[in-house]
């Protein structure tokens, strides 16, 4: 279960409430904070999968939809009015 093992450090690396973040920022932070505990560094794809699952579980919310040329952005905390 590699997804389960990576979920905990990724949750810990998520920024403060209201500040938007993407998969690349979470990947960099997880690899920096937990390098000694990870067998191999996580990649952006794995972080993106976990963020999508956390969004579906309503632990974080989507701020900007991802496109081919820009990653999706998420935020912690209450969703802004009108969004």
Order of alpha helices (4+ residues) and beta strands (2+ residues): alpha-alpha-alpha-beta-beta
